[in-house]
Amino acid sequence: MNKDELIQQLTEKQLDDIIELIEDAEGGYLEELELVESLGLVHDGELNTRVIELLKSLGVKIIYVTDDE
């Protein structure tokens, strides 16, 4: 799945906040992102993986935190 297909899927699911994260990363405004690994960014596991891979490819450092933090 390429970036355009991923954006299309996010648009269909009305995940505008995730699209904004990607746009921020593309613009160099997002350097790192803290995530609770068990929650991720989106409920769909495969889509979540694709979004995180894209963010990493755009230079975003993903920092996983525990539920306690």
N, CA and C atoms as a LAMMPS dump frame, in Angstrom:
ITEM: TIMESTEP
0
ITEM: NUMBER OF ATOMS
207
ITEM: BOX BOUNDS ff ff ff
-5.0000000000000000e+02 5.0000000000000000e+02
-5.0000000000000000e+02 5.0000000000000000e+02
-5.0000000000000000e+02 5.0000000000000000e+02
ITEM: ATOMS id mol type element x y z
1 1 1 N 0.855 -1.174 0
2 1 2 C 0 0 0
3 1 3 C 0.901 1.238 0
4 2 1 N 0.692 2.119 -0.978
5 2 2 C 1.498 3.336 -1.01
6 2 3 C 0.843 4.431 -0.17
7 3 1 N 1.534 5.563 -0.059
8 3 2 C 1.064 6.65 0.789
9 3 3 C -0.31 7.157 0.353
10 4 1 N -0.525 7.317 -0.939
11 4 2 C -1.806 7.826 -1.423
12 4 3 C -2.958 6.883 -1.074
13 5 1 N -2.723 5.588 -1.201
14 5 2 C -3.752 4.602 -0.841
15 5 3 C -4.034 4.639 0.657
16 6 1 N -2.98 4.819 1.438
17 6 2 C -3.131 4.902 2.888
18 6 3 C -3.943 6.142 3.269
19 7 1 N -3.622 7.269 2.664
20 7 2 C -4.364 8.507 2.927
21 7 3 C -5.828 8.337 2.52
22 8 1 N -6.069 7.686 1.398
23 8 2 C -7.442 7.443 0.941
24 8 3 C -8.215 6.603 1.959
25 9 1 N -7.572 5.573 2.471
26 9 2 C -8.221 4.713 3.456
27 9 3 C -8.513 5.489 4.741
28 10 1 N -7.573 6.313 5.157
29 10 2 C -7.779 7.133 6.359
30 10 3 C -8.907 8.138 6.148
31 11 1 N -8.988 8.693 4.943
32 11 2 C -10.049 9.638 4.612
33 11 3 C -11.411 8.951 4.665
34 12 1 N -11.492 7.759 4.106
35 12 2 C -12.748 7.003 4.118
36 12 3 C -13.209 6.7 5.529
37 13 1 N -12.251 6.48 6.431
38 13 2 C -12.591 6.174 7.823
39 13 3 C -12.706 7.433 8.677
40 14 1 N -12.589 8.599 8.008
41 14 2 C -12.694 9.907 8.667
42 14 3 C -11.689 10.065 9.798
43 15 1 N -10.457 9.613 9.557
44 15 2 C -9.393 9.724 10.549
45 15 3 C -8.509 10.929 10.212
46 16 1 N -9.16 12.099 10.244
47 16 2 C -8.484 13.333 9.863
48 16 3 C -7.299 13.668 10.767
49 17 1 N -7.394 13.316 12.048
50 17 2 C -6.298 13.602 12.957
51 17 3 C -5.034 12.813 12.589
52 18 1 N -5.195 11.615 12.084
53 18 2 C -4.054 10.803 11.663
54 18 3 C -3.46 11.387 10.381
55 19 1 N -4.316 11.857 9.489
56 19 2 C -3.845 12.507 8.257
57 19 3 C -3.041 13.756 8.616
58 20 1 N -3.508 14.51 9.609
59 20 2 C -2.777 15.707 10.054
60 20 3 C -1.408 15.335 10.602
61 21 1 N -1.314 14.229 11.332
62 21 2 C -0.012 13.771 11.829
63 21 3 C 0.942 13.497 10.673
64 22 1 N 0.437 12.84 9.643
65 22 2 C 1.259 12.522 8.472
66 22 3 C 1.702 13.809 7.786
67 23 1 N 0.78 14.754 7.642
68 23 2 C 1.124 16.033 7.012
69 23 3 C 2.159 16.789 7.835
70 24 1 N 2.021 16.766 9.155
71 24 2 C 3.011 17.403 10.028
72 24 3 C 4.375 16.747 9.862
73 25 1 N 4.39 15.433 9.774
74 25 2 C 5.649 14.704 9.591
75 25 3 C 6.284 15.073 8.25
76 26 1 N 5.479 15.167 7.216
77 26 2 C 5.991 15.541 5.894
78 26 3 C 6.577 16.95 5.901
79 27 1 N 5.979 17.829 6.679
80 27 2 C 6.442 19.208 6.765
81 27 3 C 7.605 19.409 7.714
82 28 1 N 8.001 18.328 8.396
83 28 2 C 9.107 18.425 9.34
84 28 3 C 8.711 18.962 10.704
85 29 1 N 7.418 19.018 10.968
86 29 2 C 6.923 19.55 12.235
87 29 3 C 6.725 18.489 13.314
88 30 1 N 6.896 17.237 12.958
89 30 2 C 6.704 16.147 13.906
90 30 3 C 7.966 15.3 13.915
91 31 1 N 8.717 15.39 15.008
92 31 2 C 9.98 14.667 15.096
93 31 3 C 9.85 13.367 15.874
94 32 1 N 8.987 13.376 16.889
95 32 2 C 8.779 12.152 17.663
96 32 3 C 7.339 12.086 18.136
97 33 1 N 6.914 10.857 18.381
98 33 2 C 5.533 10.601 18.768
99 33 3 C 5.524 9.523 19.838
100 34 1 N 4.896 9.823 20.967
101 34 2 C 4.772 8.836 22.033
102 34 3 C 3.461 8.072 21.858
103 35 1 N 3.576 6.758 21.911
104 35 2 C 2.408 5.893 21.756
105 35 3 C 2.382 4.83 22.839
106 36 1 N 1.189 4.486 23.263
107 36 2 C 1.015 3.301 24.081
108 36 3 C 0.885 2.158 23.078
109 37 1 N 1.853 1.256 23.086
110 37 2 C 1.921 0.221 22.056
111 37 3 C 0.643 -0.607 21.982
112 38 1 N 0.045 -0.9 23.124
113 38 2 C -1.155 -1.724 23.124
114 38 3 C -2.363 -0.999 22.507
115 39 1 N -2.313 0.34 22.429
116 39 2 C -3.409 1.106 21.856
117 39 3 C -3.152 1.495 20.402
118 40 1 N -1.924 1.886 20.082
119 40 2 C -1.595 2.302 18.727
120 40 3 C -2.267 3.616 18.363
121 41 1 N -2.373 3.866 17.069
122 41 2 C -2.998 5.094 16.578
123 41 3 C -4.415 4.87 16.085
124 42 1 N -4.659 3.734 15.456
125 42 2 C -5.992 3.418 14.93
126 42 3 C -6.369 1.994 15.35
127 43 1 N -7.66 1.705 15.378
128 43 2 C -8.137 0.405 15.847
129 43 3 C -7.771 -0.743 14.908
130 44 1 N -7.723 -0.483 13.637
131 44 2 C -7.392 -1.506 12.644
132 44 3 C -5.9 -1.806 12.735
133 45 1 N -5.551 -3.024 13.118
134 45 2 C -4.154 -3.398 13.341
135 45 3 C -3.269 -3.218 12.127
136 46 1 N -3.731 -3.647 10.962
137 46 2 C -2.923 -3.516 9.746
138 46 3 C -2.753 -2.053 9.356
139 47 1 N -3.827 -1.297 9.44
140 47 2 C -3.766 0.128 9.122
141 47 3 C -2.846 0.847 10.103
142 48 1 N -2.925 0.482 11.361
143 48 2 C -2.056 1.054 12.389
144 48 3 C -0.586 0.83 12.025
145 49 1 N -0.253 -0.393 11.647
146 49 2 C 1.12 -0.734 11.273
147 49 3 C 1.574 0.093 10.08
148 50 1 N 0.724 0.234 9.088
149 50 2 C 1.058 1.012 7.879
150 50 3 C 1.303 2.487 8.215
151 51 1 N 0.47 3.053 9.084
152 51 2 C 0.633 4.457 9.465
153 51 3 C 1.947 4.643 10.212
154 52 1 N 2.237 3.756 11.137
155 52 2 C 3.486 3.871 11.906
156 52 3 C 4.695 3.702 10.991
157 53 1 N 4.636 2.767 10.058
158 53 2 C 5.737 2.583 9.106
159 53 3 C 5.944 3.841 8.267
160 54 1 N 4.848 4.458 7.828
161 54 2 C 4.957 5.684 7.042
162 54 3 C 5.578 6.804 7.87
163 55 1 N 5.105 6.961 9.102
164 55 2 C 5.663 8.002 9.961
165 55 3 C 7.158 7.789 10.176
166 56 1 N 7.558 6.554 10.409
167 56 2 C 8.981 6.257 10.576
168 56 3 C 9.761 6.604 9.319
169 57 1 N 9.212 6.29 8.148
170 57 2 C 9.902 6.581 6.889
171 57 3 C 10.028 8.084 6.662
172 58 1 N 9.168 8.862 7.317
173 58 2 C 9.226 10.317 7.216
174 58 3 C 10.121 10.926 8.295
175 59 1 N 10.803 10.055 9.047
176 59 2 C 11.774 10.519 10.043
177 59 3 C 11.236 10.721 11.442
178 60 1 N 10.012 10.264 11.694
179 60 2 C 9.426 10.406 13.023
180 60 3 C 9.927 9.271 13.909
181 61 1 N 10.426 9.642 15.076
182 61 2 C 10.874 8.642 16.052
183 61 3 C 9.654 8.248 16.888
184 62 1 N 9.345 6.953 16.877
185 62 2 C 8.211 6.443 17.647
186 62 3 C 8.743 5.992 19.018
187 63 1 N 8.174 6.555 20.066
188 63 2 C 8.566 6.213 21.427
189 63 3 C 7.376 5.496 22.074
190 64 1 N 7.611 4.252 22.444
191 64 2 C 6.533 3.491 23.081
192 64 3 C 6.602 3.659 24.582
193 65 1 N 5.474 3.986 25.175
194 65 2 C 5.367 4.133 26.615
195 65 3 C 4.416 3.078 27.147
196 66 1 N 4.509 2.814 28.44
197 66 2 C 3.615 1.839 29.044
198 66 3 C 2.307 2.52 29.446
199 67 1 N 1.323 1.726 29.752
200 67 2 C 0.038 2.269 30.187
201 67 3 C 0.174 3.113 31.448
202 68 1 N 1.193 2.799 32.271
203 68 2 C 1.407 3.497 33.539
204 68 3 C 1.931 4.907 33.355
205 69 1 N 2.655 5.135 32.26
206 69 2 C 3.272 6.44 32.04
207 69 3 C 2.224 7.402 31.545
